[in-house]
Amino acid sequence: MQFFGGSEISPSPPAPAASGNNAHMLYIFNRNGVCLLYREWNRPLKTLSSQQDHKLMFGLLFSLKSLTAKMDPTSVEKGNLGVPQLPGQGCSFHSFRTNTYKLSFMETPSGIKIILVTHPRTSDLRDSLKYIYNLYVEYVVKNPLYSPGTPIRYELFNKAVDQYVRGLG
């Protein structure tokens, strides 16, 4: 599978092991914290407005990135807690799990952040996140009508993401 570039989308990676409908929510943020896409499939309880939810999720990612960089046992440069880091700088996290969900995270060199919230028993989703990013590049970035930084409203992209994510279960 190609992570960057290329003109065709490789076959989707094998579905991670778990049972039932795994996917709950998908977020795609740009480097400035703008939520470009939010999709949900299996979220029975909604407690926040969408704007509050997006701010909370982006803040969580910011805090976790800062915390993991500060706790990195291999780096002499610890920086200050709360200071933004560039993509690829310091150590990073890929996922965390609670008793009710698993959050998987990927950040691209351009600062695009993809978050997939799934069932807690879902296995590693790094290849799945890369595949979703490839869909984003093919259907959104390469679309001459797309204006960077605006919400993604392309039916073909949404259908491709929905079809892939539903297949994770």
C-alpha positions in Angstrom: 0.0 0.0 0.0 1.3 3.5 -0.8 1.2 6.0 2.0 1.9 9.1 0.0 1.3 9.8 -3.7 0.4 7.3 -6.4 -2.6 7.4 -8.6 -4.5 4.4 -7.5 -5.7 3.1 -4.2 -4.2 -0.2 -3.1 -6.5 -2.9 -1.9 -7.7 -2.3 1.6 -5.7 -3.9 4.4 -7.1 -6.9 6.2 -9.8 -6.0 8.7 -8.7 -6.0 12.3 -9.9 -8.8 14.6 -12.9 -8.1 16.7 -16.6 -8.9 16.5 -19.7 -6.9 15.7 -19.9 -3.3 14.4 -16.5 -2.0 15.4 -16.5 1.6 14.3 -18.1 4.3 16.3 -16.6 7.6 15.0 -14.1 9.0 12.6 -12.5 12.5 12.8 -10.2 14.2 10.3 -8.5 17.4 11.5 -6.1 19.7 9.6 -3.0 21.0 11.3 -4.9 24.1 12.7 -7.5 22.0 14.5 -10.3 22.5 12.0 -12.5 19.4 11.8 -12.6 18.5 8.1 -14.7 15.4 8.5 -16.7 13.8 11.2 -18.6 10.6 10.7 -20.3 8.3 13.2 -21.8 4.9 12.8 -22.4 3.4 16.2 -22.7 6.1 18.8 -25.9 5.6 20.8 -25.2 8.4 23.3 -24.5 12.0 22.3 -23.5 14.2 25.2 -22.0 17.3 23.5 -22.7 19.6 20.6 -20.6 18.7 17.6 -18.5 21.9 18.0 -17.7 21.0 21.6 -17.0 17.4 20.7 -14.5 18.4 18.0 -12.7 20.9 20.3 -12.6 18.3 23.0 -11.1 15.6 20.7 -8.5 18.0 19.2 -7.6 19.1 22.7 -7.2 15.5 23.8 -4.9 14.8 20.9 -2.8 17.9 21.6 -2.5 17.0 25.3 -1.6 13.3 24.6 1.1 14.3 22.0 2.5 16.8 24.5 2.5 14.2 27.3 4.1 11.5 25.2 6.9 13.8 24.1 7.5 15.0 27.7 7.7 11.4 29.0 9.9 10.1 26.1 12.7 8.2 27.8 15.0 8.4 24.8 15.0 12.2 24.2 17.2 14.7 26.0 15.1 17.6 24.7 11.8 17.4 26.7 10.4 20.8 25.8 7.6 22.3 27.8 4.4 20.6 28.5 1.7 22.1 26.3 4.0 23.5 23.6 2.9 22.3 20.1 5.2 19.9 18.3 5.6 19.5 14.6 4.4 16.3 13.0 7.0 13.6 13.5 8.8 15.5 16.3 9.4 13.5 19.5 7.7 10.2 20.2 4.1 9.6 19.4 1.2 7.5 20.4 -0.9 5.3 18.0 -3.8 4.3 20.2 -5.2 4.0 23.7 -8.0 1.8 25.0 -10.6 2.2 27.7 -13.2 -0.4 28.9 -15.7 1.0 26.3 -13.7 2.1 23.3 -10.3 2.2 21.6 -9.0 5.4 20.0 -6.6 5.0 17.1 -4.6 8.0 15.8 -2.4 8.8 12.9 -0.8 12.2 12.0 0.7 12.8 8.5 3.7 14.9 7.8 1.3 17.6 6.5 -0.4 17.8 9.8 -3.6 15.9 8.9 -4.9 14.0 11.9 -7.1 10.9 11.5 -8.8 9.5 14.5 -10.9 6.3 14.5 -12.9 5.3 17.7 -13.8 1.7 17.7 -14.7 -1.3 19.9 -12.1 -1.8 22.7 -11.1 -5.3 21.4 -10.2 -4.0 17.9 -6.6 -4.8 17.1 -3.9 -2.4 15.6 -5.5 0.0 13.0 -2.4 1.8 11.7 -2.8 0.2 8.2 -6.5 1.0 8.2 -5.7 4.7 9.1 -3.2 4.8 6.3 -5.8 3.4 3.9 -8.3 6.1 5.0 -5.6 8.7 4.4 -5.0 7.3 0.9 -8.8 7.7 0.3 -8.5 11.3 1.5 -5.7 12.0 -0.9 -7.4 10.4 -3.9 -10.9 11.7 -3.4 -10.3 15.1 -1.7 -6.7 16.4 -2.1 -6.6 15.6 -5.8 -10.0 17.1 -6.4 -9.5 20.5 -8.1 -12.7 21.8 -6.6 -11.6 21.2 -3.0 -10.4 24.3 -1.1 -7.9 23.2 1.6 -9.1 23.8 5.2 -12.8 23.5 4.3 -15.1 20.7 5.5 -15.1 17.6 3.2 -18.4 17.2 1.5 -17.7 14.7 -1.3 -20.2 11.9 -1.7 -17.7 9.5 -3.3 -15.2 10.0 -0.5 -17.9 9.5 2.2 -19.2 6.4 0.5 -15.7 4.9 0.2 -15.0 5.6 3.9 -18.3 4.3 5.0 -17.9 1.1 3.0 -14.4 0.5 4.3 -15.1 1.3 7.9 -18.2 -0.9 7.9 -16.0 -3.7 6.7 -13.8 -3.4 9.9 -16.4 -5.3 11.9 
